[in-house]
């Protein structure tokens, strides 16, 4: 298998550890989020250089609304500032930005900034950067089921015609490949309601690095680890060996 074929098309990342990074340094939590923006830059540059087609970042979960109000407010401000500062470089690098999640819950100002970054990067053809903002995988699947039920009620589809592909086509990530590799920084090893359907056959990598410390070299290492693994999709590798007989 060639090196090119072992490069994942789609890498998804749970950016974890901003708060712990700040606490270890006696800083406020929002300062960890600010430092985390630099790690996003490192990731995008490494992904473009490695020829990755899609990178999905878990930027703000639906559950994050339950965090302290001042932290949420700081995150909203950071989203807006990041759009202003990062959009020119993303556009220049040929990176197209997509937003998935329920953006209707955000303020008008935040929604306008999210619309702006999508509009100004729409021509990007080197990589798609997907930002999961106010995202919940369970909500995504629930929305998909609702859409299918409506179509069934309208007679557009019969129950026996519903397949996994039917559901995939109704997800926020429709028309995107499922993630080949899912990374969660900080050493935590759970998905936290992120791409539950799409992660069925993904490879997982849980480095101990806190997100603000994540560098291009760390992304490169993750790609090397992915390349060393054998993806079987539930099948058995054909080795010519006989399986042991049952007693």
LUMVOVEX-739706 format. One record per atom (N, C-alpha, C): atom name; residue in three letters; residue number from 1; x, y, z. Coordinates in steps of 0.001 Angstrom, whole numbers, padded with zeros to 6 digits. Each point is the difference from the previous one (the first is absolute). Last residue first. Layout:
N
at;aa;i;px;py;pz
CA;ALA;NUM;X;Y;Z
...
//
This chain:
247
at;aa;i;px;py;pz
N;UNK;247;-014181;-027105;019586
CA;UNK;247;000015;-001353;000604
C;UNK;247;-001386;-000630;-000073
N;UNK;246;001877;003623;-003652
CA;UNK;246;-000673;-000070;001304
C;UNK;246;000031;-001416;000506
N;UNK;245;003827;002046;-003264
CA;UNK;245;-001302;-000644;-000002
C;UNK;245;-000578;-000040;001401
N;UNK;244;003471;003807;-002111
CA;UNK;244;-000080;-001230;000786
C;UNK;244;-001405;-000557;-000016
N;UNK;243;001855;002798;-004183
CA;UNK;243;-000520;000262;001325
C;UNK;243;-000081;-001293;000773
N;UNK;242;003584;000915;-003974
CA;UNK;242;-001282;-000598;000302
C;UNK;242;-000423;000384;001406
N;UNK;241;003238;002746;-003685
CA;UNK;241;-000041;-000808;001205
C;UNK;241;-001394;-000529;000241
N;UNK;240;001334;003057;-003504
CA;UNK;240;000208;-001402;-000360
C;UNK;240;-000038;-000908;001206
N;UNK;239;-000829;004818;-000250
CA;UNK;239;001402;-000361;000221
C;UNK;239;000305;-001417;-000447
N;UNK;238;-003792;004334;-000058
CA;UNK;238;000266;-001265;-000678
C;UNK;238;001489;-000322;000103
N;UNK;237;-003185;002920;003497
CA;UNK;237;001046;000069;-001002
C;UNK;237;000244;-001378;-000597
N;UNK;236;-004762;001602;001971
CA;UNK;236;001211;-000690;000426
C;UNK;236;001014;000083;-001126
N;UNK;235;-004219;003595;001361
CA;UNK;235;000362;-001207;-000737
C;UNK;235;001261;-000612;000582
N;UNK;234;-002121;004233;001327
CA;UNK;234;-000724;-001159;000519
C;UNK;234;000324;-001302;-000695
N;UNK;233;002206;004109;-001181
CA;UNK;233;-001435;000239;-000137
C;UNK;233;-000821;-001223;000427
N;UNK;232;005013;000992;-000170
CA;UNK;232;-000654;-001219;-000478
C;UNK;232;-001508;000161;-000192
N;UNK;231;005156;002756;000384
CA;UNK;231;-001444;000176;000138
C;UNK;231;-000711;-001184;-000637
N;UNK;230;005039;000971;002236
CA;UNK;230;-000703;-000714;-001065
C;UNK;230;-001492;000117;000243
N;UNK;229;004561;003269;001397
CA;UNK;229;-001085;-000895;000386
C;UNK;229;-000655;-000646;-001208
N;UNK;228;003501;003391;-000051
CA;UNK;228;000556;-001276;000446
C;UNK;228;-001080;-001019;000353
N;UNK;227;-000913;004568;-001312
CA;UNK;227;000550;-000728;-001148
C;UNK;227;000518;-001377;000401
N;UNK;226;-001553;003015;003360
CA;UNK;226;-001105;-000475;-000828
C;UNK;226;000519;-000884;-001138
N;UNK;225;003176;002162;002589
CA;UNK;225;-000620;-001082;000763
C;UNK;225;-001165;-000591;-000780
N;UNK;224;002068;003784;-001812
CA;UNK;224;000906;-001151;-000062
C;UNK;224;-000590;-001200;000736
N;UNK;223;-002260;004083;000284
CA;UNK;223;-000151;-000553;-001343
C;UNK;223;000893;-001228;-000173
N;UNK;222;000362;002415;003998
CA;UNK;222;-001300;-000665;-000057
C;UNK;222;-000226;-000651;-001359
N;UNK;221;003812;002675;000580
CA;UNK;221;000136;-001266;000721
C;UNK;221;-001302;-000785;-000040
N;UNK;220;-000004;004347;-001780
CA;UNK;220;000768;-000910;-000859
C;UNK;220;000150;-001364;000657
N;UNK;219;-001926;003399;002541
CA;UNK;219;-000932;-000441;-001039
C;UNK;219;000696;-000995;-000926
N;UNK;218;002659;002028;003169
CA;UNK;218;-000906;-000934;000661
C;UNK;218;-001038;-000534;-000990
N;UNK;217;002995;003364;-001388
CA;UNK;217;000704;-001279;000143
C;UNK;217;-000873;-001050;000677
N;UNK;216;-001557;004476;-000371
CA;UNK;216;-000002;-000683;-001294
C;UNK;216;000635;-001376;000106
N;UNK;215;-001818;001647;004617
CA;UNK;215;000806;000602;-001064
C;UNK;215;-000154;-000774;-001313
N;UNK;214;-002271;000918;005406
CA;UNK;214;-000017;-000805;-001218
C;UNK;214;000708;000745;-001135
N;UNK;213;-001120;001492;004624
CA;UNK;213;001381;-000415;-000269
C;UNK;213;000139;-000791;-001303
N;UNK;212;-004263;001555;001795
CA;UNK;212;000828;001178;-000321
C;UNK;212;001460;-000345;-000313
N;UNK;211;-003118;-003617;001301
CA;UNK;211;-000200;000613;-001317
C;UNK;211;000866;001234;-000271
N;UNK;210;001754;-003965;003116
CA;UNK;210;-001101;000949;000148
C;UNK;210;-000098;000842;-001282
N;UNK;209;002080;-005116;000329
CA;UNK;209;000264;001432;-000192
C;UNK;209;-001258;000829;000227
N;UNK;208;000621;-004950;-000070
CA;UNK;208;-000077;000654;001306
C;UNK;208;000116;001529;-000108
N;UNK;207;-002115;-003411;-003919
CA;UNK;207;001269;000476;000554
C;UNK;207;-000223;000745;001321
N;UNK;206;-002803;-003463;-003087
CA;UNK;206;-000220;000799;001195
C;UNK;206;001333;000441;000606
N;UNK;205;-002740;-002226;-004687
CA;UNK;205;001321;000349;000545
C;UNK;205;-000218;000975;001149
N;UNK;204;-002826;-003726;-003704
CA;UNK;204;000035;000975;001093
C;UNK;204;001429;000195;000504
N;UNK;203;-003063;-001650;-004770
CA;UNK;203;001109;-000286;000908
C;UNK;203;000038;001098;001051
N;UNK;202;-004628;-001483;-002642
CA;UNK;202;001163;000888;000082
C;UNK;202;001087;-000609;000879
N;UNK;201;-004643;-001503;-001354
CA;UNK;201;001213;-000745;-000351
C;UNK;201;001249;000869;000009
N;UNK;200;-004354;001719;001512
CA;UNK;200;-000152;-001452;000106
C;UNK;200;001280;-000783;-000261
N;UNK;199;-001400;004961;000203
CA;UNK;199;001232;-000566;000566
C;UNK;199;000019;-001528;000015
N;UNK;198;-003736;002952;-001374
CA;UNK;198;001074;000040;-000984
C;UNK;198;001271;-000715;000474
N;UNK;197;-003843;000530;002877
CA;UNK;197;-000337;-000843;-001158
C;UNK;197;001199;-000130;-000933
N;UNK;196;000502;002869;003709
CA;UNK;196;-000222;-001368;000455
C;UNK;196;-000305;-000954;-001153
N;UNK;195;001734;004925;000751
CA;UNK;195;000026;-000844;-001200
C;UNK;195;-000225;-001476;000323
N;UNK;194;000268;002564;004297
CA;UNK;194;000608;000551;-001218
C;UNK;194;000023;-001052;-001107
N;UNK;193;-001118;-000019;005032
CA;UNK;193;-001104;000402;-000871
C;UNK;193;000488;000635;-001306
N;UNK;192;003186;-001826;003242
CA;UNK;192;-000749;001170;000497
C;UNK;192;-001009;000533;-001016
N;UNK;191;003616;-003707;000091
CA;UNK;191;-000438;000811;-001139
C;UNK;191;-000807;001233;000409
N;UNK;190;004224;-002633;002717
CA;UNK;190;-001430;-000129;-000255
C;UNK;190;-000391;000978;-001104
N;UNK;189;004334;-000637;002874
CA;UNK;189;-000282;-000999;-001032
C;UNK;189;-001493;-000259;-000125
N;UNK;188;004222;003785;001800
CA;UNK;188;-001347;-000534;000233
C;UNK;188;-000355;-000926;-001162
N;UNK;187;004105;002585;000135
CA;UNK;187;000018;-001335;000570
C;UNK;187;-001361;-000583;000320
N;UNK;186;001485;004308;-002222
CA;UNK;186;-000038;000046;001477
C;UNK;186;-000075;-001361;000656
N;UNK;185;-001802;000881;-005193
CA;UNK;185;001175;000371;000773
C;UNK;185;-000300;-000057;001497
N;UNK;184;-002022;-002665;-004401
CA;UNK;184;-000416;000807;001153
C;UNK;184;001242;000281;000833
N;UNK;183;-001481;-001754;-005358
CA;UNK;183;001013;000324;001005
C;UNK;183;-000684;000739;001145
N;UNK;182;-001206;-003389;-004511
CA;UNK;182;-000518;000931;000997
C;UNK;182;001041;000150;001099
N;UNK;181;-000413;-001834;-005495
CA;UNK;181;000772;000109;001236
C;UNK;181;-000655;001029;000916
N;UNK;180;-002023;-001096;-004084
CA;UNK;180;000898;-001154;000047
C;UNK;180;000731;-000059;001333
N;UNK;179;-004997;002288;-001322
CA;UNK;179;001386;000190;000447
C;UNK;179;000777;-001310;000004
N;UNK;178;-003935;000722;-003578
CA;UNK;178;000092;-000204;001438
C;UNK;178;001455;000196;000437
N;UNK;177;-001655;002640;-004333
CA;UNK;177;000380;-001353;000417
C;UNK;177;-000003;-000097;001519
N;UNK;176;-003359;003363;-002559
CA;UNK;176;001384;-000062;000483
C;UNK;176;000342;-001457;000316
N;UNK;175;-004345;001300;-001410
CA;UNK;175;000904;000299;-001124
C;UNK;175;001455;000090;000439
N;UNK;174;-003371;000639;003939
CA;UNK;174;-000334;-000635;-001280
C;UNK;174;000934;000510;-001096
N;UNK;173;-000324;001082;004918
CA;UNK;173;001223;-000290;-000758
C;UNK;173;-000275;-000688;-001328
N;UNK;172;-003399;001064;003216
CA;UNK;172;000622;001285;-000320
C;UNK;172;001214;-000205;-000902
N;UNK;171;-003745;-003762;-000347
CA;UNK;171;000833;000566;001051
C;UNK;171;000584;001340;-000437
N;UNK;170;-002712;-003132;-002662
CA;UNK;170;-000760;001012;000727
C;UNK;170;000816;000651;001120
N;UNK;169;001587;-003619;-002808
CA;UNK;169;-000333;001093;-000911
C;UNK;169;-000770;001121;000687
N;UNK;168;001118;-004057;002280
CA;UNK;168;001199;000807;-000235
C;UNK;168;-000308;001216;-000860
N;UNK;167;-003430;-003204;000678
CA;UNK;167;000248;000803;001194
C;UNK;167;001207;000909;-000209
N;UNK;166;-000989;-003015;-003393
CA;UNK;166;-001114;000938;000119
C;UNK;166;000222;000933;001174
N;UNK;165;002933;-003608;-000653
CA;UNK;165;000296;001114;-000902
C;UNK;165;-001106;001056;000047
N;UNK;164;-000548;-004056;002425
CA;UNK;164;000977;000896;000628
C;UNK;164;000350;001200;-000883
N;UNK;163;-004697;-001837;-001154
CA;UNK;163;001275;-000674;000188
C;UNK;163;000930;000923;000792
N;UNK;162;-005534;-000699;-001818
CA;UNK;162;000935;000743;000848
C;UNK;162;001234;-000837;000290
N;UNK;161;-003994;-001417;-002426
CA;UNK;161;001026;000629;-000830
C;UNK;161;001044;000750;000817
N;UNK;160;-003991;-002146;001774
CA;UNK;160;000958;-001028;-000426
C;UNK;160;001116;000558;-000890
N;UNK;159;-003592;002836;001512
CA;UNK;159;000811;-000465;001131
C;UNK;159;001073;-000988;-000443
N;UNK;158;-001639;003554;-003596
CA;UNK;158;-000648;-001049;000771
C;UNK;158;000952;-000515;001069
N;UNK;157;-000577;005020;-002692
CA;UNK;157;000844;-001161;000277
C;UNK;157;-000801;-000996;000824
N;UNK;156;-002014;003968;-001621
CA;UNK;156;001228;000096;-000798
C;UNK;156;000932;-001185;000219
N;UNK;155;-004436;001344;002064
CA;UNK;155;000037;-001059;-001009
C;UNK;155;001238;000005;-000862
N;UNK;154;-001314;002706;003971
CA;UNK;154;-000364;000591;-001288
C;UNK;154;000007;-001019;-001134
N;UNK;153;001365;-001201;004373
CA;UNK;153;-001397;000419;000112
C;UNK;153;-000516;000589;-001308
N;UNK;152;004553;-001142;000319
CA;UNK;152;-000818;-001211;-000012
C;UNK;152;-001486;000355;000061
N;UNK;151;003116;003485;000412
CA;UNK;151;-000001;-000521;-001375
C;UNK;151;-000862;-001260;-000115
N;UNK;150;000632;001805;004290
CA;UNK;150;-000807;000912;-000813
C;UNK;150;-000087;-000513;-001437
N;UNK;149;002845;-002312;002898
CA;UNK;149;-001407;-000242;000359
C;UNK;149;-000923;000892;-000836
N;UNK;148;004624;000673;-000377
CA;UNK;148;-000396;-001238;-000676
C;UNK;148;-001466;-000317;000286
N;UNK;147;001941;003700;002172
CA;UNK;147;-000097;000261;-001444
C;UNK;147;-000482;-001241;-000750
N;UNK;146;000883;-000413;004640
CA;UNK;146;-001183;000840;-000250
C;UNK;146;-000203;000229;-001496
N;UNK;145;003909;-002190;001342
CA;UNK;145;-001172;-000872;000123
C;UNK;145;-001284;000792;-000268
N;UNK;144;004008;002420;000143
CA;UNK;144;-000026;-000866;-001187
C;UNK;144;-001229;-000904;000022
N;UNK;143;000862;002695;003768
CA;UNK;143;-000454;000810;-001132
C;UNK;143;-000124;-000845;-001266
N;UNK;142;001872;-002071;003746
CA;UNK;142;-001425;000240;000209
C;UNK;142;-000585;000829;-001145
N;UNK;141;004621;-000669;000091
CA;UNK;141;-000680;-001237;-000382
C;UNK;141;-001507;000152;000162
N;UNK;140;002608;003617;001417
CA;UNK;140;000179;-000185;-001444
C;UNK;140;-000754;-001235;-000479
N;UNK;139;000255;000844;004610
CA;UNK;139;-000945;000905;-000650
C;UNK;139;000059;-000156;-001512
N;UNK;138;003115;-002400;002461
CA;UNK;138;-001332;-000552;000234
C;UNK;138;-001070;000880;-000636
N;UNK;137;004451;001493;-000101
CA;UNK;137;-000209;-001112;-000925
C;UNK;137;-001382;-000624;000193
N;UNK;136;001449;005132;000824
CA;UNK;136;-000315;-001187;000781
C;UNK;136;-000278;-001127;-000976
N;UNK;135;002020;005549;000145
CA;UNK;135;-000202;-001292;-000666
C;UNK;135;-000274;-001086;001030
N;UNK;134;001309;005005;-000351
CA;UNK;134;-001302;-000354;000561
C;UNK;134;-000445;-001310;-000631
N;UNK;133;003746;000766;-002645
CA;UNK;133;-000300;001048;000968
C;UNK;133;-001458;-000118;000432
N;UNK;132;004241;-002243;-003075
CA;UNK;132;-001210;-000478;000674
C;UNK;132;-000271;000935;001167
N;UNK;131;002818;000508;-004778
CA;UNK;131;-000061;000404;001392
C;UNK;131;-001338;-000453;000584
N;UNK;130;003462;-001256;-004394
CA;UNK;130;-001360;-000053;000534
C;UNK;130;000051;000347;001482
N;UNK;129;003057;000578;-004712
CA;UNK;129;000092;000055;001449
C;UNK;129;-001419;000104;000541
N;UNK;128;002442;-001683;-004836
CA;UNK;128;-001199;000501;000665
C;UNK;128;000199;-000108;001503
N;UNK;127;003588;000521;-004477
CA;UNK;127;-000462;-000730;001174
C;UNK;127;-001277;000633;000526
N;UNK;126;001941;001279;-004221
CA;UNK;126;001069;-000877;000491
C;UNK;126;-000456;-000866;001167
N;UNK;125;-002464;003584;-002481
CA;UNK;125;-000058;-001329;-000615
C;UNK;125;001126;-000939;000439
N;UNK;124;-003144;005030;000970
CA;UNK;124;001129;-000852;000367
C;UNK;124;-000128;-001403;-000567
N;UNK;123;-003162;003870;-000172
CA;UNK;123;000729;-000426;-001205
C;UNK;123;001168;-000937;000313
N;UNK;122;-002817;002084;003424
CA;UNK;122;-000783;-000951;-000796
C;UNK;122;000752;-000540;-001211
N;UNK;121;000955;003292;003792
CA;UNK;121;000887;-001135;-000305
C;UNK;121;-000647;-001002;-000949
N;UNK;120;-002228;004007;001611
CA;UNK;120;001298;000467;-000497
C;UNK;120;000969;-001128;-000327
N;UNK;119;-004402;-000894;001834
CA;UNK;119;-000125;000709;-001276
C;UNK;119;001368;000345;-000575
N;UNK;118;-000292;-001981;004302
CA;UNK;118;-000406;-000960;-001033
C;UNK;118;-000017;000665;-001378
N;UNK;117;000863;002690;003712
CA;UNK;117;001153;-000859;-000266
C;UNK;117;-000346;-001068;-001033
N;UNK;116;-003459;002955;001384
CA;UNK;116;001068;000707;-000721
C;UNK;116;001160;-000927;-000331
N;UNK;115;-003641;-001466;002705
CA;UNK;115;-000395;000098;-001409
C;UNK;115;001136;000612;-000833
N;UNK;114;000605;-000078;004596
CA;UNK;114;000089;-001362;-000524
C;UNK;114;-000391;-000022;-001481
N;UNK;113;-000473;004068;002281
CA;UNK;113;001416;-000331;-000165
C;UNK;113;000181;-001410;-000564
N;UNK;112;-004353;001433;001069
CA;UNK;112;000510;000770;-001144
C;UNK;112;001471;-000313;-000249
N;UNK;111;-002069;-001865;003794
CA;UNK;111;-000479;-000634;-001234
C;UNK;111;000527;000724;-001232
N;UNK;110;000913;001896;004210
CA;UNK;110;000779;-001225;-000202
C;UNK;110;-000429;-000693;-001294
N;UNK;109;-002460;003798;001253
CA;UNK;109;001382;000372;-000326
C;UNK;109;000837;-001242;-000288
N;UNK;108;-004466;-000526;001544
CA;UNK;108;000049;000462;-001392
C;UNK;108;001425;000311;-000426
N;UNK;107;-000439;-003567;003882
CA;UNK;107;-000463;001370;-000207
C;UNK;107;000108;000366;-001477
N;UNK;106;-000686;-005190;001165
CA;UNK;106;000973;001061;000242
C;UNK;106;-000618;001378;-000222
N;UNK;105;-002197;-004262;-000820
CA;UNK;105;000043;000308;001434
C;UNK;105;000967;001141;000323
N;UNK;104;-000602;-001970;-004393
CA;UNK;104;-001116;000892;000331
C;UNK;104;000000;000396;001469
N;UNK;103;002998;-003218;-002240
CA;UNK;103;000487;001375;000174
C;UNK;103;-001111;000973;000378
N;UNK;102;000927;-005314;000191
CA;UNK;102;-001177;000859;000055
C;UNK;102;000411;001445;000237
N;UNK;101;003078;-003814;-002681
CA;UNK;101;-000568;000213;001323
C;UNK;101;-001174;000952;-000073
N;UNK;100;004579;-000230;-003184
CA;UNK;100;-001087;-000939;000265
C;UNK;100;-000452;000189;001443
N;UNK;99;003005;002736;-004179
CA;UNK;99;-000472;-000036;001373
C;UNK;99;-001094;-001056;000110
N;UNK;98;004526;001079;-003442
CA;UNK;98;-001410;-000359;000147
C;UNK;98;-000343;-000031;001477
N;UNK;97;004166;001981;-003591
CA;UNK;97;-000535;-000226;001336
C;UNK;97;-001488;-000319;-000091
N;UNK;96;004741;-000319;-003292
CA;UNK;96;-001426;000319;000063
C;UNK;96;-000519;-000349;001386
N;UNK;95;005075;001167;-002199
CA;UNK;95;-000772;-000771;000970
C;UNK;95;-001435;000510;000036
N;UNK;94;004195;001534;-002430
CA;UNK;94;-000962;-000832;-000731
C;UNK;94;-000825;-000887;000907
N;UNK;93;003368;003505;001068
CA;UNK;93;000483;-001383;-000018
C;UNK;93;-000939;-000925;-000770
N;UNK;92;-001088;004600;000689
CA;UNK;92;001241;-000034;-000780
C;UNK;92;000540;-001418;-000144
N;UNK;91;-003773;000767;002771
CA;UNK;91;-000358;000210;-001406
C;UNK;91;001232;-000102;-000889
N;UNK;90;000689;-000188;004626
CA;UNK;90;-000709;-001197;-000454
C;UNK;90;-000359;000113;-001482
N;UNK;89;001927;003746;002083
CA;UNK;89;000984;-001068;-000202
C;UNK;89;-000675;-001274;-000496
N;UNK;88;-002818;003739;001039
CA;UNK;88;000887;000269;-001141
C;UNK;88;001009;-001117;-000263
N;UNK;87;-002985;-000385;003866
CA;UNK;87;-000616;-000181;-001319
C;UNK;87;000946;000304;-001158
N;UNK;86;000853;000573;004905
CA;UNK;86;000433;-001221;-000681
C;UNK;86;-000529;-000135;-001427
N;UNK;85;-000999;003762;003111
CA;UNK;85;001453;-000147;-000130
C;UNK;85;000425;-001179;-000872
N;UNK;84;-004676;001021;000913
CA;UNK;84;000628;001192;-000564
C;UNK;84;001482;-000233;-000286
N;UNK;83;-002423;-003384;002187
CA;UNK;83;-000485;000144;-001379
C;UNK;83;000717;001158;-000677
N;UNK;82;000774;-000636;004558
CA;UNK;82;000723;-000974;-000820
C;UNK;82;-000432;000085;-001455
N;UNK;81;-002217;002623;003267
CA;UNK;81;001349;000507;-000256
C;UNK;81;000775;-000936;-000925
N;UNK;80;-004278;-001417;001412
CA;UNK;80;-000094;001183;-000865
C;UNK;80;001386;000542;-000363
N;UNK;79;-000293;-003606;003067
CA;UNK;79;-000465;-000419;-001324
C;UNK;79;000018;001189;-000963
N;UNK;78;000881;000896;004498
CA;UNK;78;001147;-000595;-000678
C;UNK;78;-000383;-000487;-001391
N;UNK;77;-003354;001639;002839
CA;UNK;77;000855;001107;-000436
C;UNK;77;001187;-000537;-000786
N;UNK;76;-002765;-003146;001992
CA;UNK;76;-000726;000664;-001086
C;UNK;76;000828;001152;-000566
N;UNK;75;001665;-002205;003799
CA;UNK;75;000087;-000857;-001189
C;UNK;75;-000698;000641;-001191
N;UNK;74;-000325;002105;004180
CA;UNK;74;001362;000128;-000519
C;UNK;74;000178;-000838;-001259
N;UNK;73;-004055;-000381;002307
CA;UNK;73;000097;001320;-000623
C;UNK;73;001385;000217;-000613
N;UNK;72;-000687;-003893;002506
CA;UNK;72;-000742;-000077;-001259
C;UNK;72;000092;001323;-000749
N;UNK;71;001845;-000138;004294
CA;UNK;71;000806;-000797;-000929
C;UNK;71;-000678;-000102;-001359
N;UNK;70;-002255;002155;003520
CA;UNK;70;001117;000831;-000457
C;UNK;70;000897;-000758;-000971
N;UNK;69;-003732;-002227;002043
CA;UNK;69;-000411;001002;-000983
C;UNK;69;001175;000828;-000517
N;UNK;68;000586;-005140;001683
CA;UNK;68;-000202;001334;000593
C;UNK;68;-000239;001059;-001068
N;UNK;67;-001380;-004775;-001655
CA;UNK;67;001200;000513;000659
C;UNK;67;-000277;001379;000606
N;UNK;66;-003066;-002697;-002770
CA;UNK;66;-000111;-000122;001447
C;UNK;66;001223;000472;000758
N;UNK;65;-000387;-000276;-004799
CA;UNK;65;-000821;001114;000466
C;UNK;65;-000136;-000028;001521
N;UNK;64;002172;-003501;-002499
CA;UNK;64;000851;001103;000458
C;UNK;64;-000795;001228;000444
N;UNK;63;-001857;-004042;-002065
CA;UNK;63;000144;-000064;001458
C;UNK;63;000841;001163;000554
N;UNK;62;-000506;-000636;-004673
CA;UNK;62;-001257;000483;000562
C;UNK;62;000076;000028;001525
N;UNK;61;004655;000461;-002443
CA;UNK;61;-001080;-000973;000051
C;UNK;61;-001269;000644;000553
N;UNK;60;004557;001721;-002695
CA;UNK;60;-000922;000389;001070
C;UNK;60;-001167;-000974;-000025
N;UNK;59;003950;-000704;-002737
CA;UNK;59;000306;001319;000545
C;UNK;59;-000890;000391;001182
N;UNK;58;002028;-004209;-003001
CA;UNK;58;-001096;000124;000963
C;UNK;58;000232;001278;000785
N;UNK;57;001689;-001295;-005120
CA;UNK;57;000397;000381;001348
C;UNK;57;-001241;000162;000870
N;UNK;56;001804;-002434;-004945
CA;UNK;56;-001142;000452;000786
C;UNK;56;000458;000243;001428
N;UNK;55;002101;-000484;-005318
CA;UNK;55;000318;000009;001429
C;UNK;55;-001228;000549;000715
N;UNK;54;001431;-002122;-005258
CA;UNK;54;-000951;000545;000962
C;UNK;54;000596;-000067;001408
N;UNK;53;002657;-001219;-003817
CA;UNK;53;-001109;000673;-000680
C;UNK;53;-000960;000687;000961
N;UNK;52;005557;-001053;000136
CA;UNK;52;-001273;-000412;000582
C;UNK;52;-001129;000777;-000672
N;UNK;51;005030;000141;-000684
CA;UNK;51;-000985;-000356;-001015
C;UNK;51;-001308;-000527;000550
N;UNK;50;004145;001840;002196
CA;UNK;50;-000111;-001452;-000112
C;UNK;50;-001025;-000447;-001036
N;UNK;49;000689;004654;000990
CA;UNK;49;001299;-000537;-000440
C;UNK;49;-000063;-001506;-000217
N;UNK;48;-003742;002191;001847
CA;UNK;48;000167;000393;-001405
C;UNK;48;001282;-000603;-000560
N;UNK;47;-000736;-000641;004567
CA;UNK;47;-000968;-000753;-000783
C;UNK;47;000117;000317;-001486
N;UNK;46;002625;002405;003136
CA;UNK;46;000470;-001370;-000126
C;UNK;46;-000936;-000824;-000876
N;UNK;45;-001262;004422;000992
CA;UNK;45;001207;-000008;-000830
C;UNK;45;000503;-001418;-000225
N;UNK;44;-003651;000598;002927
CA;UNK;44;-000382;000296;-001381
C;UNK;44;001221;-000059;-000922
N;UNK;43;000731;-000496;004660
CA;UNK;43;-000718;-001141;-000570
C;UNK;43;-000332;000218;-001466
N;UNK;42;001921;003507;002511
CA;UNK;42;000990;-001069;-000203
C;UNK;42;-000652;-001186;-000701
N;UNK;41;-002827;003494;001338
CA;UNK;41;000851;000409;-001128
C;UNK;41;001003;-001096;-000335
N;UNK;40;-002587;-000622;003820
CA;UNK;40;-000820;-000170;-001210
C;UNK;40;000818;000378;-001230
N;UNK;39;001904;000770;004156
CA;UNK;39;000036;-001427;-000322
C;UNK;39;-000856;-000316;-001226
N;UNK;38;-000046;004350;001765
CA;UNK;38;001298;-000252;-000637
C;UNK;38;000119;-001462;-000401
N;UNK;37;-003736;001336;002508
CA;UNK;37;-000112;000462;-001393
C;UNK;37;001301;-000253;-000754
N;UNK;36;-000378;-000792;004727
CA;UNK;36;-000435;-001098;-000857
C;UNK;36;-000148;000387;-001462
N;UNK;35;000953;003117;003512
CA;UNK;35;001199;-000729;-000435
C;UNK;35;-000362;-001138;-000939
N;UNK;34;-003546;002346;001918
CA;UNK;34;000747;000899;-000889
C;UNK;34;001240;-000698;-000539
N;UNK;33;-002524;-002215;003268
CA;UNK;33;-000688;-000015;-001293
C;UNK;33;000727;000898;-001007
N;UNK;32;001543;-000009;004416
CA;UNK;32;000303;-001274;-000640
C;UNK;32;-000654;-000102;-001365
N;UNK;31;-000996;003633;002688
CA;UNK;31;001345;000151;-000548
C;UNK;31;000473;-001291;-000650
N;UNK;30;-004130;000180;002325
CA;UNK;30;-000100;000590;-001339
C;UNK;30;001374;000205;-000633
N;UNK;29;-000388;-001590;004529
CA;UNK;29;-000323;-001010;-001011
C;UNK;29;-000024;000595;-001410
N;UNK;28;003196;002266;003630
CA;UNK;28;-001440;-000186;-000135
C;UNK;28;-000272;-000984;-001142
N;UNK;27;004692;-000412;002675
CA;UNK;27;-000711;000932;-000862
C;UNK;27;-001500;-000268;000033
N;UNK;26;004074;-002381;001966
CA;UNK;26;-000582;001049;000824
C;UNK;26;-000746;001042;-000793
N;UNK;25;002066;-004178;-001574
CA;UNK;25;000829;001205;-000094
C;UNK;25;-000559;001161;000802
N;UNK;24;-002173;-004267;-000361
CA;UNK;24;001369;-000364;000334
C;UNK;24;000927;001211;000023
N;UNK;23;-004501;000523;-001455
CA;UNK;23;000081;-000218;001446
C;UNK;23;001421;-000324;000435
N;UNK;22;-000970;000399;-004642
CA;UNK;22;-000032;001291;000679
C;UNK;22;000177;-000165;001510
N;UNK;21;-000333;-003886;-002617
CA;UNK;21;001233;000714;-000371
C;UNK;21;000066;001327;000752
N;UNK;20;-003927;-002495;000348
CA;UNK;20;001074;-000557;000832
C;UNK;20;001330;000688;-000286
N;UNK;19;-003711;001215;-002672
CA;UNK;19;-000191;000414;001384
C;UNK;19;001108;-000500;000914
N;UNK;18;-000022;-001348;-004570
CA;UNK;18;000238;001445;000141
C;UNK;18;-000089;000454;001455
N;UNK;17;-000718;-004573;-002040
CA;UNK;17;001103;000337;000891
C;UNK;17;000274;001476;000169
N;UNK;16;-002179;-002880;-004378
CA;UNK;16;-000219;-000061;001433
C;UNK;16;001245;000444;000770
N;UNK;15;-002540;-000524;-004962
CA;UNK;15;001056;000886;000502
C;UNK;15;-000153;000149;001514
N;UNK;14;-001267;-003687;-003894
CA;UNK;14;-000619;000555;001196
C;UNK;14;001093;000787;000711
N;UNK;13;-000386;-001539;-005406
CA;UNK;13;000755;000249;001230
C;UNK;13;-000898;000579;001091
N;UNK;12;000411;-002847;-005214
CA;UNK;12;-000855;000743;000919
C;UNK;12;000706;000114;001350
N;UNK;11;001122;-001097;-005582
CA;UNK;11;000471;-000067;001386
C;UNK;11;-000921;000870;000850
N;UNK;10;000189;-002421;-005242
CA;UNK;10;-000737;000821;000953
C;UNK;10;000534;-000258;001411
N;UNK;9;001939;-002104;-003817
CA;UNK;9;-000709;001078;-000687
C;UNK;9;-000579;000991;000996
N;UNK;8;004521;-003046;000829
CA;UNK;8;-001456;000073;000189
C;UNK;8;-000603;001137;-000801
N;UNK;7;004396;-002890;-001336
CA;UNK;7;-000332;001306;000569
C;UNK;7;-001513;000055;000183
N;UNK;6;002307;-003604;-002134
CA;UNK;6;-000105;-000144;001443
C;UNK;6;-000196;001340;000711
N;UNK;5;000652;-000508;-004750
CA;UNK;5;-001246;-000672;000345
C;UNK;5;-000183;-000127;001509
N;UNK;4;004024;001841;-001771
CA;UNK;4;-001122;000895;-000266
C;UNK;4;-001314;-000629;000429
N;UNK;3;004048;-002474;000215
CA;UNK;3;-000114;000965;001081
C;UNK;3;-001229;000878;-000195
N;UNK;2;-000276;-004856;-002136
CA;UNK;2;000838;001183;-000131
C;UNK;2;-000218;000938;001171
N;UNK;1;-000328;-005500;-000182
CA;UNK;1;-000849;001197;000000
C;UNK;1;000883;001244;000000
//
